[in-house]
């Protein structure tokens, strides 16, 4: 993938967008020993609320300023009570993670091992733990102006309406790009790639794994 990205940057502007903070995205990209910001022209963490252009930070936004302390506390207390009563095979730790632009909720806990994550993902596909949880929160906090988006293997994100990954598109409006291609795996409705994948400002590509992404990138941009 590193080799493909280096070749790609010689032809087009390359960026990433993810819901996690920059530290976790760096881990996910498996970039070791160097600054991930040097590998991309644009870096959008937390759906673009934390953003960098050519390694330099852009202005950021805050979830807590939008929601307010009292309403945030009410929602988190409800989430923690729901999790305490939730009967699933295993629970670990870090069930609610506060980020700059959202909160991330994980029924099993973000401290789960890789195997535990895989096991929960399979369990969740069958029992719809996250989907049911999201439905309850949507009804309970319908007046908060929030979006609940299932992503990854073990969690879902909660953020203000419009603060999904399409937020990152506003960061590059001034560039006047002729085309913006987006590649993601959670492109189904309710997945955390759906909004940007289906946005009219992008050409969306659904991929399943890094190898699939590399193959598509080569077909589209590196075929010479």
C-alpha positions as CSV (number, residue, x, y, z in Angstrom):
1,X,0.0,0.0,0.0
2,X,2.9,2.4,0.8
3,X,4.3,1.9,-2.7
4,X,0.9,2.5,-4.3
5,X,0.4,5.7,-2.3
6,X,3.8,7.1,-3.2
7,X,3.0,6.4,-6.9
8,X,-0.5,7.9,-6.6
9,X,0.7,11.2,-5.1
10,X,2.8,11.8,-8.2
11,X,-0.5,12.0,-10.2
12,X,-3.2,13.1,-7.8
13,X,-3.8,14.7,-4.4
14,X,-4.3,12.0,-1.8
15,X,-6.0,12.2,1.6
16,X,-7.6,10.1,4.2
17,X,-10.7,10.6,6.4
18,X,-11.6,8.6,9.5
19,X,-13.8,8.8,12.5
20,X,-11.0,8.0,15.0
21,X,-8.5,10.5,16.3
22,X,-5.1,10.8,14.6
23,X,-3.3,8.4,16.9
24,X,-5.7,5.6,16.2
25,X,-5.8,6.3,12.5
26,X,-2.0,6.1,12.4
27,X,-2.2,2.7,14.1
28,X,-4.9,1.5,11.6
29,X,-2.8,2.6,8.7
30,X,0.1,0.7,10.2
31,X,2.5,3.5,9.6
32,X,5.5,3.0,11.9
33,X,8.6,5.0,12.4
34,X,7.4,8.1,10.5
35,X,4.7,10.8,10.6
36,X,1.5,9.7,8.8
37,X,1.0,13.4,7.9
38,X,3.9,13.2,5.5
39,X,2.3,10.3,3.5
40,X,-0.8,12.3,2.6
41,X,-1.6,15.7,1.2
42,X,-4.7,15.9,3.4
43,X,-5.3,14.2,6.7
44,X,-8.8,14.2,8.2
45,X,-9.2,12.7,11.6
46,X,-12.6,12.6,13.5
47,X,-14.4,13.1,10.2
48,X,-12.4,16.2,9.3
49,X,-13.0,18.1,12.5
50,X,-9.3,17.7,13.1
51,X,-7.6,18.3,9.8
52,X,-4.1,18.8,8.3
53,X,-3.0,20.1,4.9
54,X,0.6,19.2,3.9
55,X,1.3,18.5,7.6
56,X,-0.1,21.8,8.9
57,X,-3.2,21.9,11.1
58,X,-6.4,23.5,10.0
59,X,-9.0,25.1,12.4
60,X,-10.9,22.5,14.5
61,X,-14.4,22.1,16.0
62,X,-15.7,20.7,19.2
63,X,-18.6,18.2,20.0
64,X,-19.0,19.4,23.6
65,X,-19.5,23.0,22.5
66,X,-22.3,21.9,20.2
67,X,-24.2,19.6,22.6
68,X,-23.5,21.4,25.9
69,X,-22.3,19.9,29.2
70,X,-25.7,19.1,30.8
71,X,-27.2,17.5,27.7
72,X,-24.0,15.6,27.1
73,X,-24.0,14.3,30.7
74,X,-27.7,13.2,30.4
75,X,-26.9,11.2,27.3
76,X,-23.7,9.6,28.6
77,X,-25.5,8.5,31.8
78,X,-28.2,6.9,29.7
79,X,-25.6,5.1,27.6
80,X,-23.7,3.8,30.6
81,X,-26.9,2.5,32.2
82,X,-27.9,0.8,28.9
83,X,-24.5,-0.8,28.7
84,X,-24.6,-2.0,32.3
85,X,-27.9,-3.9,31.6
86,X,-26.8,-5.2,28.2
87,X,-26.2,-9.0,28.1
88,X,-23.5,-10.0,25.6
89,X,-20.9,-12.8,25.8
90,X,-18.0,-10.6,27.0
91,X,-17.3,-7.0,28.0
92,X,-13.9,-5.4,28.4
93,X,-13.2,-1.7,28.9
94,X,-13.5,1.8,27.4
95,X,-17.1,1.7,26.5
96,X,-17.6,5.4,25.8
97,X,-14.7,7.3,24.2
98,X,-14.9,11.1,24.1
99,X,-13.4,12.7,21.0
100,X,-13.1,16.3,19.8
101,X,-16.0,15.9,17.3
102,X,-18.0,12.9,18.5
103,X,-18.3,10.2,21.1
104,X,-17.6,6.5,20.2
105,X,-19.7,3.9,21.9
106,X,-18.6,0.2,22.1
107,X,-20.8,-2.4,23.7
108,X,-17.9,-4.8,24.1
109,X,-15.4,-2.0,24.9
110,X,-12.5,-0.7,22.8
111,X,-9.9,-2.6,24.9
112,X,-11.0,-5.9,23.3
113,X,-8.3,-8.0,21.7
114,X,-8.3,-8.5,17.9
115,X,-9.9,-12.0,18.3
116,X,-12.5,-10.6,20.7
117,X,-13.4,-7.9,18.1
118,X,-13.8,-10.5,15.4
119,X,-16.0,-12.6,17.7
120,X,-18.2,-9.6,18.6
121,X,-18.5,-8.5,15.0
122,X,-19.9,-12.0,14.1
123,X,-22.2,-11.9,17.2
124,X,-23.4,-8.4,16.3
125,X,-24.2,-9.4,12.7
126,X,-26.5,-12.1,14.1
127,X,-28.0,-10.3,17.1
128,X,-28.0,-6.6,15.9
129,X,-26.6,-5.3,19.2
130,X,-25.4,-2.0,17.8
131,X,-28.4,-1.5,15.5
132,X,-30.8,-2.0,18.4
133,X,-28.8,0.3,20.6
134,X,-28.7,3.0,18.0
135,X,-32.4,2.8,17.5
136,X,-33.0,3.3,21.2
137,X,-30.7,6.4,21.3
138,X,-32.3,7.9,18.2
139,X,-35.7,7.8,19.9
140,X,-34.5,8.9,23.3
141,X,-32.5,11.9,22.1
142,X,-34.4,12.8,18.9
143,X,-34.2,16.5,19.8
144,X,-30.4,16.6,20.1
145,X,-29.7,17.0,16.4
146,X,-27.3,14.0,16.3
147,X,-26.4,11.3,13.9
148,X,-25.7,7.7,15.0
149,X,-23.4,5.9,12.6
150,X,-22.3,2.2,12.9
151,X,-18.7,1.7,11.8
152,X,-15.8,-0.7,12.2
153,X,-16.2,-4.0,14.1
154,X,-17.2,-3.1,17.6
155,X,-18.7,0.4,17.9
156,X,-20.7,3.3,16.6
157,X,-20.2,7.0,16.5
158,X,-22.4,9.8,17.7
159,X,-22.0,13.3,16.2
160,X,-24.0,16.4,15.2
161,X,-25.9,16.2,12.0
162,X,-23.7,17.1,9.1
163,X,-20.5,16.2,11.1
164,X,-20.1,12.9,9.3
165,X,-17.3,12.3,6.8
166,X,-18.9,14.8,4.4
167,X,-17.6,17.5,6.8
168,X,-14.2,16.8,5.3
169,X,-15.4,17.8,1.8
170,X,-15.9,21.4,3.0
171,X,-12.3,21.5,3.9
172,X,-11.3,21.1,0.2
173,X,-13.9,23.3,-1.5
174,X,-11.5,26.0,-2.2
175,X,-9.2,23.6,-4.1
176,X,-11.8,23.3,-6.9
177,X,-11.0,19.7,-7.6
178,X,-12.5,18.4,-10.9
179,X,-13.3,15.1,-9.2
180,X,-13.1,13.7,-5.7
181,X,-12.9,9.9,-5.4
182,X,-13.8,8.2,-2.1
183,X,-12.9,4.7,-1.2
184,X,-14.6,3.0,1.8
185,X,-15.9,-0.3,3.1
186,X,-18.9,0.8,5.3
187,X,-20.8,2.3,2.3
188,X,-24.2,0.8,3.1
189,X,-26.9,3.0,4.7
190,X,-26.1,3.3,8.3
191,X,-22.4,2.7,7.8
192,X,-20.0,5.5,8.6
193,X,-18.9,5.8,5.0
194,X,-22.4,6.0,3.5
195,X,-22.9,9.8,3.6
196,X,-19.6,10.7,1.8
197,X,-19.8,7.7,-0.5
198,X,-23.3,8.8,-1.7
199,X,-22.6,12.5,-1.6
200,X,-23.0,14.1,-5.1
201,X,-19.6,15.9,-4.7
202,X,-17.8,12.5,-4.7
203,X,-17.4,9.5,-6.9
204,X,-17.8,6.7,-4.4
205,X,-16.1,3.3,-4.6
206,X,-17.0,0.5,-2.3
207,X,-14.0,-1.7,-1.3
208,X,-13.6,-4.7,0.9
209,X,-9.9,-4.7,1.9
210,X,-6.5,-3.0,1.2
211,X,-5.8,-5.4,-1.7
212,X,-9.1,-4.5,-3.3
213,X,-8.4,-0.8,-2.8
214,X,-4.9,-1.1,-4.4
215,X,-6.4,-3.0,-7.4
216,X,-9.0,-0.3,-8.0
217,X,-6.5,2.6,-7.5
218,X,-4.2,1.0,-10.1
219,X,-7.1,0.6,-12.6
220,X,-8.2,4.2,-12.1
221,X,-5.0,6.2,-11.8
222,X,-1.9,4.0,-12.3
223,X,-2.7,2.2,-15.5
224,X,-0.1,3.9,-17.7
